[in-house]
Amino acid sequence: MSFFVTSASPGRGGDLGGLEGADAHCQALATAAGAGALRWRAYLSLASNLKNLLGEPAVHARERIGPGPWHNAQGQLIAHTVDELHAPGFAGINRQSALSERGQPIPGRLHDILTGSRPDGTAPSPLDADMSCRGWRSSADTAEDGSSHGALVGHHDRVSAIAEPWASSWNSAHRSRGCSPARLAELGSGGLFYCFAQPPAPR
C-alpha cells in the first residue's frame, strides 16, 4: 500500500495542525495498518498569500508525494507517475479504488476530500480567497475582516450533481463553505484527505 484516503480526520475540521500535522496523521494511520516503514505525506497544497506563512513560497501537493507508482490497500494500481496522476482524463482514483488505509471504501456522504489544490496539483493563485483553511491550521469559518475561510476539495467517488467535468475532479471539484466541522460537512466533507507514500528513506 502506498496510497489511501484517511479513515478518520484529526477531528478539528480544516485545522490539521499544518502540513506537519497532516503528514503525522498519515504516518500514524499507515503505521497502525502495517505500512509505517514508508514515508507518508498528505496530498495538500498551500498558497503563497496566507498571512500565517509570512510570505513563504507556495507549497504544491504534487511535489510532496514522491515519484510513484502508488497502489491502494488491495494492491490496485492508482498511478505510475505524478504526471499520470494529474493528466486530463485520469480515472485511477474513483469510488472503487479510493480506499482507506484499512482497505475499506469511503462513504459517499464524505466524498469531499481536502486538497487545497488545482487540478494539476499546484496551489491556488495568491489572488484567490483562502483555499486551505489558513495553512491547514484553522477551523474558523470567517476571518476578523469578514472574509471567508475554506478549502478546495476533490470528489474521491467522482460523483457530482453538477454536470461539468471539473465538478467530478478527484482533487479540485469546488471550495468548501468554511473550515469548521459543521461547515465542511454541509457539502459532504468529514475532514478526510489523501495520503501518498514516498520511497523509504535511505539508511
Contact map, one row per residue, 1 for C-alpha under 8 A:
11110000000000000000000000000000001000000000000000000000000000000000011111100000000000000000000000001000000000000000000000000000000000000000000000000000000000000000000000000000000000000000000000000000000
11110000000000000000000000000000000001000000000000000000000000000000011110000000000000000000000000000000000000000000000000000000000000000000000000000000000000000000000000000000000000000000000000011100000
11111000000000000000000000000000000000000000000000000000000000000000011110000100000000000000000000001000000000000000000000000000000000000000000000000000000000000000000000000000000000000000000001111000000
11111100000000000000000000000000000000000000000000000000000000000000000110000000000000000000000001111000000000000000000000000000000000000000000000000000000000000000000000000000000000000000000001110000000
00111110000000000000000000000000000000000000000000000000000000000000000000000000000000000000000001111000010000000000000000000000000000000000000000000000000000000000000000000000000000000000000111100000000
00011111100000000000000001001000000000000000000000000000000000000000000000000000000000000000000000011000000000000000000000000000000000000000000000000000000000000000000000000000000000000000000111100000000
00001111100000000000000000000000000000000000000000000000000000000000000000000000000000000000000000011100010000000000000000000000000000000000000000000000000000000000000000000000000000000000000100000000000
00000111111000000000000000000000000000000000000000000000000000000000000000000000000000000000000000000000000000000000000000000000000000000000000000000000000000000000000000000000000000000000011100000000000
00000111111110000000000000000000000000000000000000000000000000000000000000000000000000000000000000000000000000000000000000000000000000000000000000000000000000000000000000000000000000000000011110000000000
00000001111110010000000010000000000000000000000000000000000000000000000000000000000000000000000000000000000000000000000000000000000000000000000000000000000000000000000000000000000000000000001000000000000
00000001111110000000000000000000000000000000000000000000000000000000000000000000000000000000000000000000000000000000000000000000000000000000000000000000000000000000000000000000000010000000001000000000000
00000000111111110000000000000000000000000000000000000000000000000000000000000000000000000000000000000000000000000000000000000000000000000010000000000000000000000000000000000000000110000000001000000000000
00000000111111110000000000000000000000000000000000000000000000000000000000000000000000000000000000000000000000000000000000000000000000000110000000000000000000000000000000000000001111010000011000000000000
00000000000111110000000000000000000000000000000000000000000000000000000000000000000000000000000000000000000000000000000000000000000110011110000000000010000000000000000000000000001110010000001000000000000
00000000000111111100000000000000000000000000000000000000000000000000000000000000000000000000000000000000000000000000000000000000000010011110000000000000000000000000000000000000001000000000000000000000000
00000000010111111110110000000000000000000000000000000000000000000000000000000000000000000000000000000000000000000000000000000000000000011100000000000000000000000000000000000000000000000000000000000000000
00000000000000111111110000000000000000000000000000000000000000000000000000000000000000000000000000000000000000000000000000000000000000011000000000000000000000000000000000000000000000000000000000000000000
00000000000000111111110000000000000000000000000000000000000000000000000000000000000000000000000000000000000000000000000000000000000000111000000000000000000000000000000000000000000000000000000000000000000
00000000000000011111111000000000000000000101000000000000000000000000000000000000000000000000000000000000000000000000000000000000000000110000000000000000000000000000000000000000000000000000000000000000000
00000000000000001111111100000000000000000000000000000000000000000000000000000000000000000000000000000000000000000000000000000000000000000000000000000000000000000000000000000000000000000000000000000000000
00000000000000011111111110000000000000000000000000000000000000000000000000000000000000000000000000000000000000000000000000000000000000000000000000000000000000000000000000000000000000000000000000000000000
00000000000000011111111111000000000000001100000000000000000000000000000000000000000000000000000000000000000000000000000000000000000000000000000000000000000000000000000000000000000000000000000000000000000
00000000000000000011111111100000000000011100000000000000000000000000000000000000000000000000000000000000000000000000000000000000000000000000000000000000000000000000000000000000000000000000000000100000000
00000000000000000001111111110000000000010000000000000000000000000000000000000000000000000000000000000000000000000000000000000000000000000000000000000000000000000000000000000000000000000000000000000000000
00000000010000000000111111111000000000000000000000000000000000000000000000000000000000000000000000000000000000000000000000000000000000000000000000000000000000000000000000000000000000000000000000000000000
00000100000000000000011111111100000000011100000000000000000000000000000000000000000000000000000000000000000000000000000000000000000000000000000000000000000000000000000000000000000000000000000000100000000
00000000000000000000001111111110000100111000000000000000000000000000000000000000000000000000000000000000000000000000000000000000000000000000000000000000000000000000000000000000000000000000000000000000000
00000000000000000000000111111111000100000000000000000000000000000000000000000000000000000000000000000000000000000000000000000000000000000000000000000000000000000000000000000000000000000000000000000000000
00000100000000000000000011111111100000000000000000000000000000000000000000000000000000000000000000001000000000000000000000000000000000000000000000000000000000000000000000000000000000000000000000000000000
00000000000000000000000001111111111100010000000000000000000000000000000000000000000000000000000000001000000000000000000000000000000000000000000000000000000000000000000000000000000000000000000000000000000
00000000000000000000000000111111111110000000000000000000000000000000000000000000000000000000000000000000000000000000000000000000000000000000000000000000000000000000000000000000000000000000000000000000000
00000000000000000000000000011111111100000000000000000000000000000000000000000000000000000000000000000000000000000000000000000000000000000000000000000000000000000000000000000000000000000000000000000000000
00000000000000000000000000001111111100000000000000000000000000000000000000000000000000000000000000001100000000000000000000000000000000000000000000000000000000000000000000000000000000000000000000000000000
00000000000000000000000000000111111100000000000000000000000000000000000000000000000000000000000000000000000000000000000000000000000000000000000000000000000000000000000000000000000000000000000000000000000
10000000000000000000000000000111111111000000000000000000000000000000000000000000000000000000000000000000000000000000000000000000000000000000000000000000000000000000000000000000000000000000000000000000000
00000000000000000000000000110111111111100000000000000000000000000000000000000000000000000000000000000000000000000000000000000000000000000000000000000000000000000000000000000000000000000000000000000000000
00000000000000000000000000000010001111100000000000000000000000000000000000000000000000000000000000000000000000000000000000000000000000000000000000000000000000000000000000000000000000000000000000000001000
01000000000000000000000000000000001111110000000000000000000000000000000000000000000000000000000000000000000000000000000000000000000000000000000000000000000000000000000000000000000000000000000000001111100
00000000000000000000000000100000000111111000000000000000000000000000000000000000000000000000000000000000000000000000000000000000000000000000000000000000000000000000000000000000000000000000000000001111100
00000000000000000000001101100100000001111100000000000000000000001000000000000000000000000000000000000000000000000000000000000000000000000000000000000000000000000000000000000000000000000000000000111100000
00000000000000000000011001100000000000111110000000000000000000011000000000000000000000000000000000000000000000000000000000000000000000000000000000000000000000000000000000000000000000000000000000111100000
00000000000000000010011001000000000000011111000000000000000010011000000000000000000000000000000000000000000000000000000000000000000000000000000000000000000000000000000000000000000000000000000011110000000
00000000000000000000000000000000000000001111100000000000000011011000000000000000000000000000000000000000000000000010000000000000000000000000000000000000000000000000000000000000000000000000000011110000000
00000000000000000010000000000000000000000111110000000000000110000000000000000000000000000000000000000000000000000111100000000000000000000000000000000000000000000000000000000000000000000000000010000000000
00000000000000000000000000000000000000000011111000000000011110000000000000000000000000000000000000000000000000000011100011100000000100000000000000000000000000000000000000000000000000000000000000000000000
00000000000000000000000000000000000000000001111100000000011100000000000000000000000000000000000000000000000000000001100000110000001100100000000000000000000000000000000000000000000000000000000000000000000
00000000000000000000000000000000000000000000111111000000111000000000000000000000000000000000000000000000000000000000000000111100001100000000000000000000000000000000000000000000000000000000000000000000000
00000000000000000000000000000000000000000000011111001011111000000000000000000000000000000000000000000000000000000000000000001100000000000000000000000000000000000000000000000000000000000000000000000000000
00000000000000000000000000000000000000000000001111101010010000000000000000000000000000000000000000000000000000000000000000000110000000000000000000000000000000000000000000000000000000000000000000000000000
00000000000000000000000000000000000000000000001111111110000000000000000000000000000000000000000000000000000000000000000000000000010001100000000000000000000000000000000000000000000000000000000000000000000
00000000000000000000000000000000000000000000000011111110000000000000000000000000000000000000000000000000000000000000000000000000000001000000000000000000000000000000000000000000000000000000000000000000000
00000000000000000000000000000000000000000000000001111100000000000000000000000000000000000000000000000000000000000000000000000000000001100000000000000000000000000000000000000000000000000000000000000000000
00000000000000000000000000000000000000000000000111111111000000000000000000000000000000000000000000000000000000000000000000000000000000100000000000000000000000000000000000000000000000000000000000000000000
00000000000000000000000000000000000000000000000001111111000000000000000000000000000000000000000000000000000000000000000000000000000000000000000000000000000000000000000000000000000000000000000000000000000
00000000000000000000000000000000000000000000000111101111100000000000000000000000000000000000000000000000000000000000000000000000000000000000000000000000000000000000000000000000000000000000000000000000000
00000000000000000000000000000000000000000000000100001111110000000000000000000000000000000000000000000000000000000000000000000000000000000000000000000000000000000000000000000000000000000000000000000000000
00000000000000000000000000000000000000000000001100000011111000000000000000000000000000000000000000000000000000000000000000000000000000000000000000000000000000000000000000000000000000000000000000000000000
00000000000000000000000000000000000000000000111110000001111100000000000000000000000000000000000000000000000000000000000000100000000000000000000000000000000000000000000000000000000000000000000000000000000
00000000000000000000000000000000000000000000111100000000111110100000000000000000000000000000000000000000000000000000000001100000000000000000000000000000000000000000000000000000000000000000000000000000000
00000000000000000000000000000000000000000001110000000000011111110000000000000000000000000000000000000000000000000000100011100000000000000000000000000000000000000000000000000000000000000000000000000000000
00000000000000000000000000000000000000000111100000000000001111111000000000000000000000000000000000000000000000000010100011100000000000000000000000000000000000000000000000000000000000000000000000000000000
00000000000000000000000000000000000000000010000000000000000111111000000000000000010000000000000000000000000000000000000111000000000000000000000000000000000000000000000000000000000000000000000000000000000
00000000000000000000000000000000000000000000000000000000001111111100000000000000000000000000000000000000000000000000000000000000000000000000000000000000000000000000000000000000000000000000000000000000000
00000000000000000000000000000000000000001110000000000000000111111100000000000000000000000000000000000000000000000000000000000000000000000000000000000000000000000000000000000000000000000000000000000000000
00000000000000000000000000000000000000011110000000000000000011111111000000000000000000000000000000000000000000000000000000000000000000000000000000000000000000000000000000000000000000000000000000011100000
00000000000000000000000000000000000000000000000000000000000000111111000000000000010000000000000000000000000000000000000000000000000000000000000000000000000000000000000000000000000000000000000000011110000
00000000000000000000000000000000000000000000000000000000000000001111100000000000110000000000000000000000000000000000000000000000000000000000000000000000000000000000000000000000000000000000000000000100000
00000000000000000000000000000000000000000000000000000000000000001111110000000011110000000000000000000000000000000000000000000000000000000000000000000000000000000000000000000000000000000000000000000100000
00000000000000000000000000000000000000000000000000000000000000000011111000001111100000000000000000000000000000000000000000000000000000000000000000000000000000000000000000000000000000000000000000000000000
11100000000000000000000000000000000000000000000000000000000000000001111100001111000000000000000000000000000000000000000000000000000000000000000000000000000000000000000000000000000000000000000000011000000
11100000000000000000000000000000000000000000000000000000000000000000111111111110000000000000000000000000000000000000000000000000000000000000000000000000000000000000000000000000000000000000000000000000000
11110000000000000000000000000000000000000000000000000000000000000000011111111100000000000000000011101010000000000000000000000000000000000000000000000000000000000000000000000000000000000000000000000000000
11110000000000000000000000000000000000000000000000000000000000000000001111110000000000000000000000111110000000000000000000000000000000000000000000000000000000000000000000000000000000000000000000000000000
10000000000000000000000000000000000000000000000000000000000000000000001111110000000000000000000000000010000000000000000000000000000000000000000000000000000000000000000000000000000000000000000000000000000
10000000000000000000000000000000000000000000000000000000000000000000001111111000000000000000000000000000000000000000000000000000000000000000000000000000000000000000000000000000000000000000000000000000000
00000000000000000000000000000000000000000000000000000000000000000000001111111100000000000000000010000000000000000000000000000000000000000000000000000000000000000000000000000000000000000000000000000000000
00000000000000000000000000000000000000000000000000000000000000000000111100111111000000000001000000000000000000000000000000000000000000000000000000000000000000000000000000000000000000000000000000000000000
00100000000000000000000000000000000000000000000000000000000000000000111100011111000010000001100010000000000000000000000000000000000000000000000000000000000000000000000000000000000000000000000000000000000
00000000000000000000000000000000000000000000000000000000000000000001111000001111110110000001000000000000000000000000000000000000000000000000000000000000000000000000000000000000000000000000000000000000000
00000000000000000000000000000000000000000000000000000000000000000001110000001111110110000000000000000000000000000000000000000000000000000000000000000000000000000000000000000000000000000000000000000000000
00000000000000000000000000000000000000000000000000000000000000000011100000000011111110000000000000000000000000000000000000000000000000000000000000000000000000000000000000000000000000000000000000000000000
00000000000000000000000000000000000000000000000000000000000001000111000000000011111111000000000000000000000000000000000000000000000000000000000000000000000000000000000000000000000000000000000000000000000
00000000000000000000000000000000000000000000000000000000000000000000000000000000111111100000000000000000000000000000000000000000000000000000000000000000000000000000000000000000000000000000000000000000000
00000000000000000000000000000000000000000000000000000000000000000000000000000011111111100100000000000000000000000000000000000000000000000000000000000000000000000000000000000000000000000000000000000000000
00000000000000000000000000000000000000000000000000000000000000000000000000000111111111100101000000000000000000000000000000000000000000000000000000000000000000000000000000000000000000000000000000000000000
00000000000000000000000000000000000000000000000000000000000000000000000000000000011111110100000000000000000000000000001110000000000000000000000000000000000000000000000000000000000000000000000000000000000
00000000000000000000000000000000000000000000000000000000000000000000000000000000001111111100000000000000000000000000000100000000000000000000000000000000000000000000000000000000000000000000000000000000000
00000000000000000000000000000000000000000000000000000000000000000000000000000000000001111100000000000000000000000000000000000000000000000000000000000000000000000000000000000000000000000000000000000000000
00000000000000000000000000000000000000000000000000000000000000000000000000000000000000111110000000000000000000000000000000000000000000000000000000000000000000000000000000000000000000000000000000000000000
00000000000000000000000000000000000000000000000000000000000000000000000000000000000111111111100000000000000000000000000000000000000000000000000000000000000000000000000000000000000000000000000000000000000
00000000000000000000000000000000000000000000000000000000000000000000000000000000000000001111110000000000000000000000000000000000000000000000000000000000000000000000000000000000000000000000000000000000000
00000000000000000000000000000000000000000000000000000000000000000000000000001110000010000111110010000000000000000000000000000000000000000000000000000000000000000000000000000000000000000000000000000000000
00000000000000000000000000000000000000000000000000000000000000000000000000000100000000000111111111000000000000000000000000000000000000000000000000000000000110000000000001000000000000000000000000000000000
00000000000000000000000000000000000000000000000000000000000000000000000000000000000000000011111111000000000000000000000000000000000000000000000000000000000111000000000001000000000000000000000000000000000
00000000000000000000000000000000000000000000000000000000000000000000000000000000000000000000111111000000110000000000000000000000000000000000000000000000000111000000000000000000000000000000000000000000000
00000000000000000000000000000000000000000000000000000000000000000000000000000000000000000000111111100000100000000000000000000000000000000000000000000000000010000000000000000000000000000000000000000000000
00000000000000000000000000000000000000000000000000000000000000000000000100010100000000000001111111100000100000000000000000000000000000000000000000000000000000000000000000000000000000000000000000000000000
00011000000000000000000000000000000000000000000000000000000000000000000100000000000000000000111111110000110000000000000000000000000000000000000000000000000110000000000000000000000000000000000000000000000
00011000000000000000000000000000000000000000000000000000000000000000000110000000000000000000000111111111110000000000000000000000000000000000000000000000000000000000000000000000000000000000000000000000000
00011110000000000000000000000000000000000000000000000000000000000000000010000000000000000000000001111111110000000000000000000000000000000000000000000000000000000000000000000000000000000000000000000000000
10111110000000000000000000001100100000000000000000000000000000000000000110000000000000000000000000111111000000000000000000000000000000000000000000000000000000000000000000000000000000000000000000000000000
00000010000000000000000000000000100000000000000000000000000000000000000010000000000000000000000000111111000000000000000000000000000000000000000000000000000000000000000000000000000000000000000000000000000
00000000000000000000000000000000000000000000000000000000000000000000000111000000000000000000000000111111100000000000000000000000000000000000000000000000000000000000000000000000000000000000000000000000000
00000000000000000000000000000000000000000000000000000000000000000000000000000000000000000000000000111111110000000000000000000000000000000000000000000000000000000000000000000000000000000000000000000000000
00000000000000000000000000000000000000000000000000000000000000000000000000000000000000000000001111110011111000000000000000000000000000000000000000000000000000000000000000000000000000000000000000000000000
00001010000000000000000000000000000000000000000000000000000000000000000000000000000000000000001001110001111101100000000000000000000000000000000000000000000000000000000000000000000000000000000000000000000
00000000000000000000000000000000000000000000000000000000000000000000000000000000000000000000000000000000111111100000000000000000000000000000000000000000000000000000000000000000000000000000000000000000000
00000000000000000000000000000000000000000000000000000000000000000000000000000000000000000000000000000000011111100000000000000000000000000000000000000000000010000000000000000000000000000000000000000000000
00000000000000000000000000000000000000000000000000000000000000000000000000000000000000000000000000000000001111100000000000000000000000000000000000000000000000000000000000000000000000000001100000000000000
00000000000000000000000000000000000000000000000000000000000000000000000000000000000000000000000000000000011111111000000000000000000000000000000000000000000000000000000000000000000000001001110100000000000
00000000000000000000000000000000000000000000000000000000000000000000000000000000000000000000000000000000011111111000000000000000000000000000000000000000011110000000000000000000000000000001100000000000000
00000000000000000000000000000000000000000000000000000000000000000000000000000000000000000000000000000000000001111100000000000000000000000000000000000000111100000000000000000000000000000011111100000000000
00000000000000000000000000000000000000000000000000000000000000000000000000000000000000000000000000000000000001111110000000000000000000000000000000000000111100000000000000100000000000000000111111000000000
00000000000000000000000000000000000000000001000000000000000000000000000000000000000000000000000000000000000000011111000000000000000000000000000000000011110000000000000000100000000000000000101111000000000
00000000000000000000000000000000000000000011100000000000000010000000000000000000000000000000000000000000000000001111100000000000000100000000000000000011110000000000000000110000000000000000000011000000000
00000000000000000000000000000000000000000001110000000000000000000000000000000000000000000000000000000000000000000111110000110000001100000000000000000011100000000000000000010000000000000000000000000000000
00000000000000000000000000000000000000000001110000000000000110000000000000000000000000000000000000000000000000000011111111110000000000000000000000000001100000000000000000110000000000000000000000000000000
00000000000000000000000000000000000000000000000000000000000000000000000000000000000000000000000000000000000000000001111111110000000000000000000000000001000000000000000000110000000000000000000000000000000
00000000000000000000000000000000000000000000000000000000000000000000000000000000000001000000000000000000000000000000111111000000000000000000000000000000000000000000000010110000000000000000000000000000000
00000000000000000000000000000000000000000000000000000000000001000000000000000000000001100000000000000000000000000000111111000000000000000000000000000000000000000000000000000000000000000000000000000000000
00000000000000000000000000000000000000000000100000000000000111000000000000000000000001000000000000000000000000000000111111100000000000000000000000000000000000000000000000100000000000000000000000000000000
00000000000000000000000000000000000000000000100000000000001111000000000000000000000000000000000000000000000000000000111111110000000000000000000000000000000000000000000000000000000000000000000000000000000
00000000000000000000000000000000000000000000111000000000011110000000000000000000000000000000000000000000000000000001110011111000000000000000000000000000000000000000000000000000000000000000000000000000000
00000000000000000000000000000000000000000000011000000000000000000000000000000000000000000000000000000000000000000001110001111101001000000000000000000000000000000000000000000000000000000000000000000000000
00000000000000000000000000000000000000000000001100000000000000000000000000000000000000000000000000000000000000000000000000111111000000000000000000000000000000000000000000000000000000000000000000000000000
00000000000000000000000000000000000000000000001110000000000000000000000000000000000000000000000000000000000000000000000000011111100000000000000000000000000000000000000000000000000000000000000000000000000
00000000000000000000000000000000000000000000000010000000000000000000000000000000000000000000000000000000000000000000000000001111100000000000000000000000000000000000000000000000000000000000000000000000000
00000000000000000000000000000000000000000000000000000000000000000000000000000000000000000000000000000000000000000000000000011111111000000000000000000000000000000000000000000000000000000000000000000000000
00000000000000000000000000000000000000000000000000000000000000000000000000000000000000000000000000000000000000000000000000000111111000000000000000011000000000000000000000000000000000000000000000000000000
00000000000000000000000000000000000000000000000001000000000000000000000000000000000000000000000000000000000000000000000000000001111111000000000000011110000000000000000000000000000000000000000000000000000
00000000000000000000000000000000000000000000011000000000000000000000000000000000000000000000000000000000000000000001000000010001111111000000000000001111000000000000000000000010000000000000000000000000000
00000000000001000000000000000000000000000000111000000000000000000000000000000000000000000000000000000000000000000011000000000000011111110000000000001111000000000000000000000000000000000000000000000000000
00000000000001100000000000000000000000000000000000000000000000000000000000000000000000000000000000000000000000000000000000000000011111111111000000001110000000000000000000000000011000000000000000000000000
00000000000000000000000000000000000000000000000001110000000000000000000000000000000000000000000000000000000000000000000000000000011111111100000000001000000000000000000000000000000000000000000000000000000
00000000000000000110000000000000000000000000010001011000000000000000000000000000000000000000000000000000000000000000000000000000000111111100000000000000000000000000000000000000000000000000000000000000000
00000000000001111110000000000000000000000000000000000000000000000000000000000000000000000000000000000000000000000000000000000000000111111100000000000000000000000000000000000000000000000000000000000000000
00000000000001111100000000000000000000000000000000000000000000000000000000000000000000000000000000000000000000000000000000000000000011111110000000000000000000000000000000000000000000000000000000000000000
00000000000011110000000000000000000000000000000000000000000000000000000000000000000000000000000000000000000000000000000000000000000011111111000000000000000000000000000000000000001000000000000000000000000
00000000000111100000000000000000000000000000000000000000000000000000000000000000000000000000000000000000000000000000000000000000000010001111100000000000000000000000000000000000011110000000000000000000000
00000000000000000000000000000000000000000000000000000000000000000000000000000000000000000000000000000000000000000000000000000000000010000111111000001000000000000000000000000000011100000000000000000000000
00000000000000000000000000000000000000000000000000000000000000000000000000000000000000000000000000000000000000000000000000000000000000000011111000011100000000000000000000000000111100100000000000000000000
00000000000000000000000000000000000000000000000000000000000000000000000000000000000000000000000000000000000000000000000000000000000000000001111111111000000000000000000000000000010000000000000000000000000
00000000000000000000000000000000000000000000000000000000000000000000000000000000000000000000000000000000000000000000000000000000000000000001111111111000000000000000000000000000000000000000000000000000000
00000000000000000000000000000000000000000000000000000000000000000000000000000000000000000000000000000000000000000000000000000000000000000000011111100000000000000000000000000000000000000000000000000000000
00000000000000000000000000000000000000000000000000000000000000000000000000000000000000000000000000000000000000000000000000000000000000000000011111100000000000000000000000000000000000000000000000000000000
00000000000000000000000000000000000000000000000000000000000000000000000000000000000000000000000000000000000000000000000000000000000000000000011111110000000000000000000000000000000000000000000000000000000
00000000000000000000000000000000000000000000000000000000000000000000000000000000000000000000000000000000000000000000000000000000000000000000011111111000000000000000000000000000000000000000000000000000000
00000000000000000000000000000000000000000000000000000000000000000000000000000000000000000000000000000000000000000000000000000000110000000000111001111100000000000000000000000000010000000000000000000000000
00000000000000000000000000000000000000000000000000000000000000000000000000000000000000000000000000000000000000000000000000000000111111000001111000111110000000000000000000000000111000000000000000000000000
00000000000000000000000000000000000000000000000000000000000000000000000000000000000000000000000000000000000000000000000000000000011110000000100000011111000000000000000000000011111000000000000000000000000
00000000000001000000000000000000000000000000000000000000000000000000000000000000000000000000000000000000000000000111000000000000011110000000000000001111100000000000000000000011011000000000000000000000000
00000000000000000000000000000000000000000000000000000000000000000000000000000000000000000000000000000000000000000111110000000000001100000000000000000111110000000000000000011111000000000000000000000000000
00000000000000000000000000000000000000000000000000000000000000000000000000000000000000000000000000000000000000011111100000000000000000000000000000000011111000000000000000111111000000000000000000000000000
00000000000000000000000000000000000000000000000000000000000000000000000000000000000000000000000000000000000000111110000000000000000000000000000000000001111100000000000111111100000000000000000000000000000
00000000000000000000000000000000000000000000000000000000000000000000000000000000000000000000000000000000000000111000000000000000000000000000000000000000111111110000000111111000000000000000000000000000000
00000000000000000000000000000000000000000000000000000000000000000000000000000000000000000000111001000000000000111000000000000000000000000000000000000000011111100000000011100000000000000000000000000000000
00000000000000000000000000000000000000000000000000000000000000000000000000000000000000000000111101000000000100100000000000000000000000000000000000000000001111100000000101000000000000000000000000000000000
00000000000000000000000000000000000000000000000000000000000000000000000000000000000000000000011000000000000000000000000000000000000000000000000000000000001111110000000111000000000000000000000000000000000
00000000000000000000000000000000000000000000000000000000000000000000000000000000000000000000000000000000000000000000000000000000000000000000000000000000001111111000001100000000000000000000000000000000000
00000000000000000000000000000000000000000000000000000000000000000000000000000000000000000000000000000000000000000000000000000000000000000000000000000000001001111110001100000000000000000000000000000000000
00000000000000000000000000000000000000000000000000000000000000000000000000000000000000000000000000000000000000000000000000000000000000000000000000000000000000111110000000000000000000000000000000000000000
00000000000000000000000000000000000000000000000000000000000000000000000000000000000000000000000000000000000000000000000000000000000000000000000000000000000000011111001000000000000000000000000000000000000
00000000000000000000000000000000000000000000000000000000000000000000000000000000000000000000000000000000000000000000000000000000000000000000000000000000000000011111101000000000000000000000000000000000000
00000000000000000000000000000000000000000000000000000000000000000000000000000000000000000000000000000000000000000000000000000000000000000000000000000000000000000111111100000000000000000000000000000000000
00000000000000000000000000000000000000000000000000000000000000000000000000000000000000000000000000000000000000000000000000000000000000000000000000000000000000000011111110000000000000000000000000000000000
00000000000000000000000000000000000000000000000000000000000000000000000000000000000000000000000000000000000000000000000000000000000000000000000000000000000000000001111110011000000000000000000000000000000
00000000000000000000000000000000000000000000000000000000000000000000000000000000000000000000000000000000000000000000000000000000000000000000000000000000000000110111111110011100000000000000000000000000000
00000000000000000000000000000000000000000000000000000000000000000000000000000000000000000000000000000000000000000000000000000000000000000000000000000000011011110001111111001000000000000000000000000000000
00000000000000000000000000000000000000000000000000000000000000000000000000000000000000000000000000000000000000000000001000000000000000000000000000000000011101000000111111111000000000000000000000000000000
00000000000000000000000000000000000000000000000000000000000000000000000000000000000000000000110000000000000000000000000000000000000000000000000000000000011111000000000111111000000000000000000000000000000
00000000000000000000000000000000000000000000000000000000000000000000000000000000000000000000000000000000000000001110111010000000000000000000000000000000111100000000000011111000000000000000000000000000000
00000000000000000000000000000000000000000000000000000000000000000000000000000000000000000000000000000000000000000011111000000000000000000000000000000001111000000000011011111100000000000000000000000000000
00000000000000000000000000000000000000000000000000000000000000000000000000000000000000000000000000000000000000000000000000000000000000000000000000000001111000000000011111111110000000000000000000000000000
00000000000000000000000000000000000000000000000000000000000000000000000000000000000000000000000000000000000000000000000000000000000000000000000000000001110000000000001000011111000000000000000000000000000
00000000000000000000000000000000000000000000000000000000000000000000000000000000000000000000000000000000000000000000000000000000001000000000000000000111100000000000000000001111100000000000000000000000000
00000000000000000000000000000000000000000000000000000000000000000000000000000000000000000000000000000000000000000000000000000000000000000000000000000111100000000000000000000111111000110010000000000000000
00000000000000000000000000000000000000000000000000000000000000000000000000000000000000000000000000000000000000000000000000000000000000000000100000001100000000000000000000000011111000110110000000000000000
00000000000000000000000000000000000000000000000000000000000000000000000000000000000000000000000000000000000000000000000000000000000010000011110000011110000000000000000000000001111100110000000000000000000
00000000000011100000000000000000000000000000000000000000000000000000000000000000000000000000000000000000000000000000000000000000000010000111100000001110000000000000000000000001111110110000000000000000000
00000000000111000000000000000000000000000000000000000000000000000000000000000000000000000000000000000000000000000000000000000000000000000011100000000000000000000000000000000000011111110000000000000000000
00000000001111000000000000000000000000000000000000000000000000000000000000000000000000000000000000000000000000000000000000000000000000000010000000000000000000000000000000000000001111111000011000000000000
00000000000010000000000000000000000000000000000000000000000000000000000000000000000000000000000000000000000000000000000000000000000000000000000000000000000000000000000000000000000111111100000000000000000
00000000000000000000000000000000000000000000000000000000000000000000000000000000000000000000000000000000000000000000000000000000000000000000100000000000000000000000000000000001111111111110000000000000000
00000000000011000000000000000000000000000000000000000000000000000000000000000000000000000000000000000000000000000000000000000000000000000000000000000000000000000000000000000001111111111111111000000000000
00000000000000000000000000000000000000000000000000000000000000000000000000000000000000000000000000000000000001000000000000000000000000000000000000000000000000000000000000000000000011111111110000000000000
00000000000000000000000000000000000000000000000000000000000000000000000000000000000000000000000000000000000000000000000000000000000000000000000000000000000000000000000000000000100001111111100000000000000
00000000000000000000000000000000000000000000000000000000000000000000000000000000000000000000000000000000000000010000000000000000000000000000000000000000000000000000000000000001100000111111100000000000000
00000000000000000000000000000000000000000000000000000000000000000000000000000000000000000000000000000000000011110000000000000000000000000000000000000000000000000000000000000000000000011111110000000000000
00000000000000000000000000000000000000000000000000000000000000000000000000000000000000000000000000000000000011111100000000000000000000000000000000000000000000000000000000000000000000011111111100000000000
00000001100010000000000000000000000000000000000000000000000000000000000000000000000000000000000000000000000001011000000000000000000000000000000000000000000000000000000000000000000010011001111100000000000
00000001111111000000000000000000000000000000000000000000000000000000000000000000000000000000000000000000000000011100000000000000000000000000000000000000000000000000000000000000000010010000111110000000000
00001111100000000000000000000000000000000000000000000000000000000000000000000000000000000000000000000000000001011100000000000000000000000000000000000000000000000000000000000000000000000000111111000000000
00001100100000000000000000000000000000000111000000000000000000000000000000000000000000000000000000000000000000001110000000000000000000000000000000000000000000000000000000000000000000000000001111100000000
00111100000000000000000000000000000000000110000000000000000000000000000000000000000000000000000000000000000000001110000000000000000000000000000000000000000000000000000000000000000000000000000111110000000
00111100000000000000001001000000000000011110000000000000000000000000000000000000000000000000000000000000000000000000000000000000000000000000000000000000000000000000000000000000000000000000000011111000000
01110000000000000000000000000000000000011110000000000000000000001100010000000000000000000000000000000000000000000000000000000000000000000000000000000000000000000000000000000000000000000000000001111100000
01100000000000000000000000000000000001111000000000000000000000001100010000000000000000000000000000000000000000000000000000000000000000000000000000000000000000000000000000000000000000000000000000111110000
01000000000000000000000000000000000001111000000000000000000000001111000000000000000000000000000000000000000000000000000000000000000000000000000000000000000000000000000000000000000000000000000000011111000
00000000000000000000000000000000000001100000000000000000000000000100000000000000000000000000000000000000000000000000000000000000000000000000000000000000000000000000000000000000000000000000000000001111100
00000000000000000000000000000000000011100000000000000000000000000000000000000000000000000000000000000000000000000000000000000000000000000000000000000000000000000000000000000000000000000000000000000111110
00000000000000000000000000000000000001100000000000000000000000000000000000000000000000000000000000000000000000000000000000000000000000000000000000000000000000000000000000000000000000000000000000000011111
00000000000000000000000000000000000000000000000000000000000000000000000000000000000000000000000000000000000000000000000000000000000000000000000000000000000000000000000000000000000000000000000000000001111
00000000000000000000000000000000000000000000000000000000000000000000000000000000000000000000000000000000000000000000000000000000000000000000000000000000000000000000000000000000000000000000000000000000111
